[in-house]
Amino acid sequence: MVARPTTKQKKNKGTVYTAVIKSWQKTLPPLLKAAALIDGIDKDLPVLIKPNLVEPMNPPITTHVGLIEALVDYLQRHLPGH
């Protein structure tokens, strides 16, 4: 799986990466690597993950638990001791 930026980019609006989701564990790491997530995290500060879980509704209204699990796994592998 290769994460690729979309072709529609506006100046100073950031980049949107897209991928076909096979599983969160397989899809999320390449996207986070392409977006250089780890480079943007201050290693001296704690990391806060704020999923949208305020309504008892199914995704995409709320954040899928598998996405949070894959994100936590990725952060633990790339930010040991954090």
C-alpha positions as protocol buffer text, in pm:
chain_id: "A"
residue {
  index: 1
  type: MET
  ca { x: 0 y: 0 z: 0 }
}
residue {
  index: 2
  type: VAL
  ca { x: 139 y: 337 z: -101 }
}
residue {
  index: 3
  type: ALA
  ca { x: -1 y: 659 z: 41 }
}
residue {
  index: 4
  type: ARG
  ca { x: -21 y: 926 z: -224 }
}
residue {
  index: 5
  type: PRO
  ca { x: -117 y: 1291 z: -194 }
}
residue {
  index: 6
  type: THR
  ca { x: -420 y: 1393 z: -393 }
}
residue {
  index: 7
  type: THR
  ca { x: -362 y: 1614 z: -693 }
}
residue {
  index: 8
  type: LYS
  ca { x: -590 y: 1892 z: -565 }
}
residue {
  index: 9
  type: GLN
  ca { x: -367 y: 2092 z: -334 }
}
residue {
  index: 10
  type: LYS
  ca { x: -411 y: 2458 z: -248 }
}
residue {
  index: 11
  type: LYS
  ca { x: -134 y: 2680 z: -124 }
}
residue {
  index: 12
  type: ASN
  ca { x: -96 y: 2664 z: 256 }
}
residue {
  index: 13
  type: LYS
  ca { x: -393 y: 2430 z: 290 }
}
residue {
  index: 14
  type: GLY
  ca { x: -192 y: 2115 z: 362 }
}
residue {
  index: 15
  type: THR
  ca { x: -190 y: 1784 z: 183 }
}
residue {
  index: 16
  type: VAL
  ca { x: -460 y: 1521 z: 186 }
}
residue {
  index: 17
  type: TYR
  ca { x: -341 y: 1160 z: 160 }
}
residue {
  index: 18
  type: THR
  ca { x: -571 y: 886 z: 40 }
}
residue {
  index: 19
  type: ALA
  ca { x: -558 y: 507 z: 54 }
}
residue {
  index: 20
  type: VAL
  ca { x: -783 y: 209 z: 9 }
}
residue {
  index: 21
  type: ILE
  ca { x: -856 y: 76 z: 357 }
}
residue {
  index: 22
  type: LYS
  ca { x: -789 y: -294 z: 390 }
}
residue {
  index: 23
  type: SER
  ca { x: -754 y: -280 z: 767 }
}
residue {
  index: 24
  type: TRP
  ca { x: -661 y: 4 z: 1000 }
}
residue {
  index: 25
  type: GLN
  ca { x: -345 y: -180 z: 1109 }
}
residue {
  index: 26
  type: LYS
  ca { x: -223 y: -210 z: 747 }
}
residue {
  index: 27
  type: THR
  ca { x: -348 y: 120 z: 607 }
}
residue {
  index: 28
  type: LEU
  ca { x: -280 y: 377 z: 880 }
}
residue {
  index: 29
  type: PRO
  ca { x: 101 y: 337 z: 923 }
}
residue {
  index: 30
  type: PRO
  ca { x: 188 y: 421 z: 557 }
}
residue {
  index: 31
  type: LEU
  ca { x: -42 y: 723 z: 569 }
}
residue {
  index: 32
  type: LEU
  ca { x: 113 y: 851 z: 892 }
}
residue {
  index: 33
  type: LYS
  ca { x: 462 y: 793 z: 754 }
}
residue {
  index: 34
  type: ALA
  ca { x: 380 y: 980 z: 432 }
}
residue {
  index: 35
  type: ALA
  ca { x: 239 y: 1267 z: 636 }
}
residue {
  index: 36
  type: ALA
  ca { x: 551 y: 1268 z: 861 }
}
residue {
  index: 37
  type: LEU
  ca { x: 336 y: 1257 z: 1174 }
}
residue {
  index: 38
  type: ILE
  ca { x: 623 y: 1160 z: 1405 }
}
residue {
  index: 39
  type: ASP
  ca { x: 834 y: 1454 z: 1284 }
}
residue {
  index: 40
  type: GLY
  ca { x: 562 y: 1693 z: 1396 }
}
residue {
  index: 41
  type: ILE
  ca { x: 536 y: 1561 z: 1752 }
}
residue {
  index: 42
  type: ASP
  ca { x: 731 y: 1736 z: 2025 }
}
residue {
  index: 43
  type: LYS
  ca { x: 907 y: 1447 z: 2201 }
}
residue {
  index: 44
  type: ASP
  ca { x: 905 y: 1640 z: 2532 }
}
residue {
  index: 45
  type: LEU
  ca { x: 526 y: 1673 z: 2549 }
}
residue {
  index: 46
  type: PRO
  ca { x: 258 y: 1411 z: 2611 }
}
residue {
  index: 47
  type: VAL
  ca { x: 41 y: 1297 z: 2322 }
}
residue {
  index: 48
  type: LEU
  ca { x: -336 y: 1340 z: 2348 }
}
residue {
  index: 49
  type: ILE
  ca { x: -565 y: 1142 z: 2120 }
}
residue {
  index: 50
  type: LYS
  ca { x: -916 y: 1284 z: 2107 }
}
residue {
  index: 51
  type: PRO
  ca { x: -1150 y: 1048 z: 1920 }
}
residue {
  index: 52
  type: ASN
  ca { x: -1507 y: 1148 z: 1849 }
}
residue {
  index: 53
  type: LEU
  ca { x: -1700 y: 915 z: 2079 }
}
residue {
  index: 54
  type: VAL
  ca { x: -1962 y: 1155 z: 2216 }
}
residue {
  index: 55
  type: GLU
  ca { x: -2263 y: 1001 z: 2043 }
}
residue {
  index: 56
  type: PRO
  ca { x: -2374 y: 638 z: 2056 }
}
residue {
  index: 57
  type: MET
  ca { x: -2359 y: 618 z: 1674 }
}
residue {
  index: 58
  type: ASN
  ca { x: -2167 y: 403 z: 1428 }
}
residue {
  index: 59
  type: PRO
  ca { x: -1873 y: 535 z: 1222 }
}
residue {
  index: 60
  type: PRO
  ca { x: -1832 y: 757 z: 1027 }
}
residue {
  index: 61
  type: ILE
  ca { x: -2019 y: 974 z: 1280 }
}
residue {
  index: 62
  type: THR
  ca { x: -1783 y: 853 z: 1553 }
}
residue {
  index: 63
  type: THR
  ca { x: -1419 y: 744 z: 1534 }
}
residue {
  index: 64
  type: HIS
  ca { x: -1378 y: 373 z: 1466 }
}
residue {
  index: 65
  type: VAL
  ca { x: -1213 y: 194 z: 1759 }
}
residue {
  index: 66
  type: GLY
  ca { x: -984 y: 8 z: 1516 }
}
residue {
  index: 67
  type: LEU
  ca { x: -844 y: 339 z: 1394 }
}
residue {
  index: 68
  type: ILE
  ca { x: -758 y: 445 z: 1750 }
}
residue {
  index: 69
  type: GLU
  ca { x: -601 y: 106 z: 1819 }
}
residue {
  index: 70
  type: ALA
  ca { x: -384 y: 133 z: 1504 }
}
residue {
  index: 71
  type: LEU
  ca { x: -286 y: 490 z: 1593 }
}
residue {
  index: 72
  type: VAL
  ca { x: -184 y: 397 z: 1948 }
}
residue {
  index: 73
  type: ASP
  ca { x: 16 y: 99 z: 1818 }
}
residue {
  index: 74
  type: TYR
  ca { x: 194 y: 324 z: 1566 }
}
residue {
  index: 75
  type: LEU
  ca { x: 276 y: 588 z: 1826 }
}
residue {
  index: 76
  type: GLN
  ca { x: 403 y: 329 z: 2074 }
}
residue {
  index: 77
  type: ARG
  ca { x: 635 y: 182 z: 1810 }
}
residue {
  index: 78
  type: HIS
  ca { x: 768 y: 521 z: 1695 }
}
residue {
  index: 79
  type: LEU
  ca { x: 770 y: 708 z: 2028 }
}
residue {
  index: 80
  type: PRO
  ca { x: 893 y: 454 z: 2282 }
}
residue {
  index: 81
  type: GLY
  ca { x: 845 y: 561 z: 2641 }
}
residue {
  index: 82
  type: HIS
  ca { x: 590 y: 822 z: 2547 }
}
